[in-house]
Amino acid sequence: MKKISKFAKSGTIPLQLLGGLTPKEFLSEYWHKKPLLIRNAIPEFTGLLSPEELAGLACEEEVQSRLVIKTNNGWELEHGPFDERRFSKLPQTDWTLLVQEVNFHLNEAQSLIGRFNFIPHARLDDLMVSYAPHGGGVGPHFDSYDVFLLQGVGKRSWKIGENCDLTLVEEAPLRILKNFESEQEWILEAGDMLYLPPHVAHWGIAVGDCMTYSIGFRAPSEQELAVEFLSYVQEACQLEGRYKDPDLKFQKHPAQISSDMVSKVTGIINKLEWSSKDVSCFLGCYLSEPKPHVVFSRPRSINPGRFQAKLRKEGVELSSQTIFLFRGDAFFMNGELLEVDKRWRKTLRTLADWRSLGPEWFDVQEELDQGLLGQLHEWYAAGYLKFPD
């Protein structure tokens, strides 16, 4: 299996990845604004796994996968996990296998998306990998989020329309555009990459057998953010007292909700106040919360002394499912606000930014902070950290 070397730290991202643009130039001119085609973005890249290995992932219970098949009557959609015999019954052309969250299951995939760390971790969703024989694709559609489409082995034709009618085909199992009109078209080969901002209509069609790597970024709806924040406020708020109305007046209609009651309850609700600090805490917990199907694998137990020795020899890294964020002095891991000693903050910011701490980080310290060591050991036992493979 072909490996991609660990990504460089901020400021040293190869300009080739963005077609000669610096990250600042890309964010200013293209991010969320217009498409960008980048030829040979990752030289010699032909992918991270074979079609057979991707199909193997799609057969596993904990992996999110789909099959999209184009038929004479439209499109068919099947959800995994699949029996391996299903793949032997597929037609020769016009279908696609898609596997989500490959970065959760493949170390090389985590290294690949690490190349895109000029976008904040809080915005990253996952790496999806697709395989398609000739003619395969998921139809003309649009996404509500930013995506980098990196070509692995083979070729894929991409058609895009920035001014398309976004009306969808009714009752289709996928979000297929009813009136797609192509404005630009390219054929991407191994190592080429296409960036697309939200709501740009596109249609990718395999030219022969091909695999595509999609680095997607989360973009929750305003409704979802509002609902989740109100749920957070509900758990955090503590209002004392009960509704009272010593000035209650006789009503002609006992079933009517009076203006006085509305006014009193309005006053109670207006006691609910929040600051930017509350919003920051909500975001840290919400954005670091793993998806419901994510399960952390606990490693075999080792004692603190052995753990410390391995830290000095191997270093440590976040498990692929772990989301670790911070704002100021507040740290959030997998949906929880952490109690962090101020002496640990520099170390933990490095771990959050680069998702790893090399052995040199521990080797230079004659005596490791026992509190930090205990915290790292606890996260390791929970499956949130692991030693490098």
PECORZI-V508611 format. One record per residue. PHI is phi as a letter, one per 20 degrees, with the letter a starting at -180 (* if undefined). Layout:
phi
PHI
PHI
//
This chain:
phi
*
f
d
d
f
g
f
e
f
g
n
d
f
g
f
f
g
d
m
n
e
f
g
f
f
f
f
f
e
c
g
m
c
b
f
b
e
c
f
l
f
c
g
m
f
c
o
d
b
e
g
f
f
f
f
f
f
f
e
e
f
e
d
e
b
b
d
d
c
e
c
f
e
p
c
c
c
c
d
f
f
d
f
g
f
f
f
f
d
f
f
f
c
m
b
b
d
c
c
e
l
f
f
f
c
b
g
f
f
f
f
f
f
f
f
d
f
f
d
g
g
f
e
f
d
a
d
d
d
c
c
b
f
g
n
f
r
d
n
f
b
c
d
e
b
f
b
d
d
d
e
e
f
n
c
c
e
d
d
c
c
f
c
f
f
e
f
e
f
f
m
f
f
c
e
e
f
f
c
f
c
f
d
b
b
c
d
e
d
g
n
f
b
c
e
c
f
g
m
e
f
b
b
d
c
f
d
m
f
b
c
c
d
d
e
d
c
f
b
f
f
f
f
f
f
f
f
f
f
f
f
f
f
g
f
e
f
b
e
d
n
c
f
b
b
f
e
g
d
f
d
f
d
f
e
e
e
f
f
f
f
g
f
f
f
g
f
f
f
f
f
f
c
b
d
f
f
f
f
f
f
g
f
f
f
f
f
e
f
f
f
g
e
f
c
e
e
e
f
f
f
c
f
g
f
f
f
f
f
f
g
f
e
d
m
b
b
f
f
f
e
f
d
c
c
b
b
m
e
e
c
c
c
l
n
d
f
e
e
c
f
f
f
e
g
f
f
f
f
f
f
f
f
d
m
a
c
f
g
f
f
e
f
f
d
f
c
f
g
f
f
f
g
f
f
f
f
f
f
f
f
e
n
e
c
b
e
g
f
//
